[in-house]
Amino acid sequence: MRTSRPAALAACLAVTAAIFTATLPSTAAVPDPVAVSQPVAGSSNVRVEGSRIILGDAPAAIGSTEIKQRSGLAELTPVHFAALTSAVIVDYSAAVPNGMSGSVDVRSWGDGRWSEWTEAKAGAPTALTSASDQVQLRVILTAPPTGGSPSIADLTVQPTDKAAAARMSVQAAPLKSHVFATREGLVGGTTANGHVIVSRDHFVALPSRRGLSGSGSGTYSVKVCTASRCAFEPVWDVGPWNTKDDYWNPGATREMWKDLPQGKPEAQAAYQDGYNGKKDQFGRTVANPAGIDLADGVFWDALKLADNSWVDVTYLWAGDGGRGTVSISSGYLNVRNSPNSTGAVVGMAGKSAQVTVECQTTGENVTGSQGTSNIWLRVNAGMYVAKAWVSAGTFGAC
């Protein structure tokens, strides 16, 4: 990480903590950097002082990885460029004492959705999933339970035509993998995105921040199914075991463990095959093959699990297909086996979660956050949700 910036830029950023949305001249060979420092909704436990984003004072909490640390997440206002770009240069200075960490991620907007987050090294080109004129930056800060607070300052982003790393590919259909699920529990704890876990909560944890949604957001959601039930839930925590194991990506773009097959978590390979000396990325002996953690409401209520179990998981942001967003203020939406409120409950969808939409049909009239409607959405074979509670477009008839 670079630890200094040109004096002129530093002086400019010291004047204000607001976002500067620069108009990039079409004739410029190298567009000017755009400075960003203002967190938006979905951020947690950070504060802004001038151009610095600093870890806040919230106490340490045990998350899905069972490593106790203080953490903060700042999603910053998206930046619009005047033209499409296939790569960006993110620059910043970091004050990160020993035992602490600070990193910056970038994602791009395209085809009506955000890409996964990718770590951006200061001053180096970072490839985007596809050419885009809108990007967003995110700051992740962590520290031990006591001591100082790391910070990221003088954060800028600019488009570039320089060669960059291999791009992540968006699959025609989202990957579905068969993985071992464990119950997270930890009621009263704080997740990696700052959500305080409540009783019978609805969210999941995956072992990479690339698919971590901001607090209250379902940008990154999964469908988790047993033989007879399905849950649609936002990704609000990081774990189990690892924090850099985006196993749903192919090896060429996987953050770590690039030699493992797509869809196989590192913890599973360590537990079953002795991979990495049976250790996770932190050197702990892996005690189970878990690739996903489920909050209690998902585990007990949505899927009716009695013990840790193998499930089918679909990573909904990683491919094409119809989507809708569960629009409720808290709790969950019931998934039923017919398009009416008397149909048997065969699953649940958590607040803000994305749901797959195969088609739509008519059924019982329901009044919800999206008005009154007799349209029901089929989200899986034999499974329906009322469109009155889902923000979605129009789909073909079932």
Buried (B, 14 or more C-beta within 10 A) or exposed (E): BEEEBEEEBBEBBBEEBEBBEBEBEEEEEEBEBBBBBBBEEBBBBBBBEBBBBBBBEBEBBBBBBEBEBBBBBBBBBBBBBBEBBBBBBBBBBBBBEEEBBBBBBBBBBBEEBBBBBBBBBBEBBBBBBBBBBBBBBBBBBBBBEEEBBBBBBBBBBBBBEEEBBEBBBBBEEBBBBEBBBBBBBBEEBBBBBBBBBBEBBBBBBBBBBBBBBBBBBBBBBBBBBBEEBBBBBBBBBBBBBBBBBBBBBBEEBBBBBEEBEBBBBBBBBBBEEEBBEBBBBEEBEBEEBBBBBBBBBBBBBBBEBEEBBEBBBBBBBBBEEBBBBBBBEEBBBBBBBBBBEEBEBBBBBBBBBBBBBBEBBEBBEBEBEBEEBBBBBBBBEBBBBBBBBBEBEEBEEE
